[in-house]
Amino acid sequence: MITVINSNKPQLVKKLAIQLPLLLLFVLSVIIIFNPWGPPADTFHLLLRILLCILALLLNIYMFVQLHYLPIGVSIDDSSKKVTVKFLLLKPIEIQLDDIKDYSSTMVYTKKKDNQGMLLHLKTGKTLLLSNFNLKDVKPIEVFLKKAKVKYLGKEDFSFFPYYRQWLGV
């Protein structure tokens, strides 16, 4: 039997919708910094414009990294003991049960709500975040891992920056 878990659509749509205005804000702030239509700005206003440009760029990069490295879907194949993790911009990762070292539960904290999730620790050293932050429901994954008797590490703290750093190789 194959179980398919889709993305948390409202979260995904919000991230995609925010990308365009952030990119436009960045381009607009770069244009305003160079101000081709008028006299050069004084130092204070130039620094404010540069700060706005940097802020828009950082927010855009952060949202892009989230879209790039957070899964948008998971397929669990009970018969072949395989988990396929789908990403928006990366090719899907097929994980055999033997490739999973262990897993732990975690909470992903956001401003609006706390999302349950789990961290899959792979034998390659990578960690995958599967949570209600980016997926509809992670319970079927937990049930699959319990049935397969994968080692459970308990509760683990989670932070986005170390998670992205391990994917970026920094």
C-alpha positions as CSV (number, residue, x, y, z in Angstrom):
1,M,0.0,0.0,0.0
2,I,1.3,3.5,-0.9
3,T,0.5,6.4,1.4
4,V,0.8,9.9,0.0
5,I,1.2,12.9,2.2
6,N,0.8,16.2,0.3
7,S,2.1,19.7,1.2
8,N,0.6,22.1,3.6
9,K,-0.9,24.1,0.7
10,P,-1.7,27.4,2.5
11,Q,1.9,27.5,3.8
12,L,3.3,26.7,0.3
13,V,1.1,29.2,-1.5
14,K,2.0,32.0,1.0
15,K,5.7,31.4,0.5
16,L,5.3,31.4,-3.3
17,A,3.2,34.6,-3.2
18,I,5.6,36.4,-1.0
19,Q,8.6,35.7,-3.3
20,L,7.5,38.0,-6.1
21,P,6.8,41.1,-3.9
22,L,10.2,40.6,-2.1
23,L,12.0,40.3,-5.4
24,L,10.3,43.4,-6.7
25,L,11.1,45.3,-3.4
26,F,14.8,44.3,-3.8
27,V,14.9,45.5,-7.4
28,L,13.1,48.7,-6.5
29,S,15.4,49.4,-3.6
30,V,18.5,48.8,-5.8
31,I,17.1,51.3,-8.3
32,I,16.4,53.8,-5.5
33,I,19.9,53.5,-4.2
34,F,21.4,54.6,-7.5
35,N,18.6,57.2,-8.0
36,P,19.2,58.0,-11.7
37,W,16.4,60.6,-11.7
38,G,17.6,63.2,-9.3
39,P,20.5,64.5,-7.2
40,P,22.4,62.1,-5.0
41,A,20.9,61.4,-1.6
42,D,22.5,62.4,1.6
43,T,24.4,59.8,3.6
44,F,21.5,59.1,6.0
45,H,19.0,58.4,3.3
46,L,21.5,56.4,1.3
47,L,22.2,54.2,4.3
48,L,18.4,53.7,4.8
49,R,18.0,52.6,1.2
50,I,20.9,50.2,1.4
51,L,19.5,48.8,4.6
52,L,16.1,48.3,2.9
53,C,17.8,46.6,-0.1
54,I,19.8,44.2,2.2
55,L,16.7,43.4,4.2
56,A,14.6,42.6,1.1
57,L,17.5,40.5,-0.2
58,L,17.9,38.5,3.0
59,L,14.1,37.9,3.3
60,N,14.0,36.7,-0.3
61,I,16.9,34.4,0.2
62,Y,15.4,32.9,3.4
63,M,12.1,32.2,1.7
64,F,13.8,30.7,-1.3
65,V,15.9,28.4,0.9
66,Q,12.7,27.3,2.6
67,L,11.1,26.5,-0.7
68,H,14.2,24.7,-1.9
69,Y,15.0,22.5,1.1
70,L,11.7,21.8,2.8
71,P,9.8,18.8,1.5
72,I,6.4,19.4,-0.2
73,G,5.3,15.8,-0.3
74,V,6.1,12.3,1.0
75,S,5.1,8.9,-0.4
76,I,5.4,5.8,1.8
77,D,5.5,2.4,0.1
78,D,4.8,-0.3,2.7
79,S,5.5,-3.2,0.4
80,S,9.0,-2.1,-0.7
81,K,9.8,-0.3,2.6
82,K,10.7,2.9,0.8
83,V,10.0,6.5,1.5
84,T,10.0,9.1,-1.3
85,V,10.5,12.7,-0.2
86,K,9.5,15.3,-2.8
87,F,10.8,18.9,-3.0
88,L,9.7,21.8,-5.0
89,L,13.0,22.6,-6.7
90,L,15.1,19.5,-6.0
91,K,14.7,16.0,-7.4
92,P,12.9,13.6,-5.1
93,I,14.9,11.6,-2.7
94,E,14.1,7.8,-2.4
95,I,15.0,6.5,1.0
96,Q,15.1,2.8,1.7
97,L,14.4,1.7,5.3
98,D,18.0,0.6,5.6
99,D,19.2,4.2,4.9
100,I,17.4,5.6,8.0
101,K,19.7,5.6,11.0
102,D,17.0,6.9,13.5
103,Y,14.4,9.5,14.0
104,S,13.2,11.9,16.6
105,S,10.1,14.0,17.2
106,T,10.4,17.8,17.3
107,M,8.3,21.0,17.3
108,V,8.6,23.7,14.7
109,Y,7.7,27.0,16.3
110,T,6.3,29.8,14.2
111,K,4.6,33.1,15.2
112,K,1.1,31.7,14.7
113,K,1.3,28.1,15.8
114,D,3.5,25.3,16.9
115,N,3.8,22.4,14.4
116,Q,4.6,18.8,15.3
117,G,7.2,17.1,13.2
118,M,10.0,14.6,13.1
119,L,13.6,14.6,12.1
120,L,14.8,11.7,10.0
121,H,18.5,11.1,10.5
122,L,20.0,9.3,7.5
123,K,23.1,7.2,7.5
124,T,24.6,9.7,5.0
125,G,24.7,12.3,7.8
126,K,21.8,14.4,6.4
127,T,18.7,15.2,8.4
128,L,15.2,15.6,6.9
129,L,12.5,17.7,8.5
130,L,9.1,16.3,8.1
131,S,6.5,18.4,9.9
132,N,3.1,19.8,9.8
133,F,4.7,23.2,9.0
134,N,5.3,22.0,5.4
135,L,3.2,18.8,5.1
136,K,-0.4,18.0,5.8
137,D,0.1,15.3,8.4
138,V,3.2,13.4,9.6
139,K,1.5,10.7,11.6
140,P,1.5,8.1,8.8
141,I,5.3,8.5,8.6
142,E,5.7,8.0,12.4
143,V,3.4,4.9,12.2
144,F,5.5,3.5,9.3
145,L,8.8,4.0,11.2
146,K,7.4,2.4,14.4
147,K,6.2,-0.6,12.5
148,A,9.6,-1.0,10.9
149,K,11.2,-0.7,14.4
150,V,13.4,2.2,13.5
151,K,15.3,3.6,16.5
152,Y,13.4,6.5,18.2
153,L,15.6,9.1,19.9
154,G,12.9,11.0,21.7
155,K,12.2,14.7,21.5
156,E,14.8,16.9,19.8
157,D,15.1,20.7,19.6
158,F,14.9,22.1,16.1
159,S,16.2,25.3,14.5
160,F,16.0,26.2,10.8
161,F,19.5,27.7,10.4
162,P,21.5,24.6,11.4
163,Y,19.1,22.5,9.3
164,Y,19.7,24.7,6.2
165,R,23.4,24.8,6.9
166,Q,23.7,21.0,6.7
167,W,22.0,21.0,3.3
168,L,24.1,23.9,2.0
169,G,27.3,22.2,3.2
170,V,28.4,25.2,5.2
